[in-house]
Amino acid sequence: MTKLLSKAKSIGEKGEVPIAAVVLNKKGNCIGYGSNKRETMKDPLGHAELIALRQAAWIKEDWRFNDCTLIVNLEPCPMCAGALIQARMGQIIFGANDPKRGALGGTIDLSTHKSAHHKMIVSGGVMKDKSRKLLIDWFKKKRKSI
C-alpha cells in the first residue's frame, strides 16, 4: 500500500484524482497497474481499478481472477465493484472507505449483495489514515485552485 500511495500521489500531481490500483497474481507478482485517467483520457471508465483489470486480463490472457488480489487506495465505486465481481476477483484490499460512493461497504456492499454470483474476500482500512489524508489534501488543494 505504501508504494501504491506514492504512485497515487504522483497521479494527483498531474491533475487526476490520486487513486492507484494493482492486480497481483497468486505468487504476489504485479500483473496489472492502473491509475485514474478520467481527465487525461476524457473517459468516464478511466478508473484505476478498471485500467489495472484490463491490463491484467491482457497479460493473464483470461478474464477470471479467482486466484488474484486487487489493491487500491480507495474503496471501489459501484461500477468498479461490479466489474471486480464480474471478473471473479479473489480478494480486494483497499485503503480508505468511501462513505459517499463506496460499494464494498461504504454505501452498499455489492460483494455480499444477493445478486452477487461470486463471493470474494474484502479487506478495507489498510493504511486508511494515510489513504484518506492523501485524498482530503488533494481535494482541498483542488478547491483552492478553482
N, C-alpha and C positions, 0 to 999 in steps of 0.2 A: 504493500500500500504506500510505503514511503516513496518508492520510485514513481508510482502512479501519480501521486500528488505533485511531485516535481514536474512530471510531464503535463499535468493539468494546469499547473501554474504558468508554464511557458505558453500553453494554448491560450490562456486568459490574457497574456500579454500581447497576443496577436489579435485580440478583439472577440474571440469566441468565448462562450460560457466555459469556464475551466472544468471540464469533465473529460476524463480519460478512462478507457476500459481495455482489459486484456483478456484473452481466452488462453487458458493453459490446458495442455493435453494431460493424460493420466500420469505422465512422467514429470509433469511440472514445467514443461517447456512451453514458451510462448508461441502460439500458432496464429494469433490474431491480435492486432492492436488497432484501437480507434480512438479518436478524439472528436469532440463536437466540431462539425464543419457546416452547420446550417447557414451561417453568414458567408463563409468562404465559397461554398458550392451553391448557395441560394437554393438549398434543398431542405424541405421540411422533414425528410427522412434522415438527415445528416446527424443523427445522434451517435455518440461514441460507441454504444453497445452494438448498434446495427452495423456500423463500419467494421468493428472488430469481428463480429459474427460473419459478415461476408468474406473477409479476408481468411478467417479460419476455415470456412467451408471450402474456399478455393484451395487452400493448402492441404486440407484433410481429404479433399475430393469426396465429401459426404456432407449431408445436411443434419445428420444425427450427432448429438454431442453428449450422450448419456454418461460418458466417462471423462467429461471435461468440466472445467471450472471457469466462470466468468467473474472477474474482479473489476469493480467500478467504484469511484469515489462518491457517487450519489445514488440513492435508491432509484431503480429504473421506473420510468413513467409507464402508463398502461400500454402504449404502443410497444415499447421495448420489452416489458414483462411478457406481453403476449407473444412476441417473436421468440423470446427465450423458451417459453413453454412449447411453442411450435417446433423449435429446434431440439427439444428434449434435452436441454442443458442439465447436466448432473447436479451442479452446485453453483449458487450465486453468493458472492461475498460483496457487500457494499459498505461504504463509509457512513456518510450522513444520511439520516432518514429525511424524507421529503414529505412534510405534513400537508402540502398543498396538492401535489401530483403523484406522490409515491404509490406504486401499485404492487408492492410486496410487503404491505403492512401500514404504509403511511395514511392513505385514504381508503384503500381497498387492498385485499391480498389475493391477487389472481392465482398465486401458486396453490392456494387451498380452496379456491372457489369451486363450486360443484361442476362448473363447466370445464375445469382443467383436466385434460385427459392424461396429463403427465405430472408426476409429483417430483419435485426437486428439493434439494436441501438449500435453505436460505439462511444466511448469517449476516445480520446487519449490525452496524455500530462499530465496525473495525476502524480505529483511529477517527472516530466520529467527530471529536472536537476539532482536530486539525482539518478534516474534510469540510466541516461546517464553516470554520473560520475562513478558509480559502474562498468559499462561495460568498459568504457575507461581505468580506472585504472587497471582492471583485464587484459585486453589485453596488456597494456604496460608492466605489470609485466611478463606476459607470454612470450612476445617477448624478454625480457631481459634474461630469463632463457634458451632460445634456443641457 
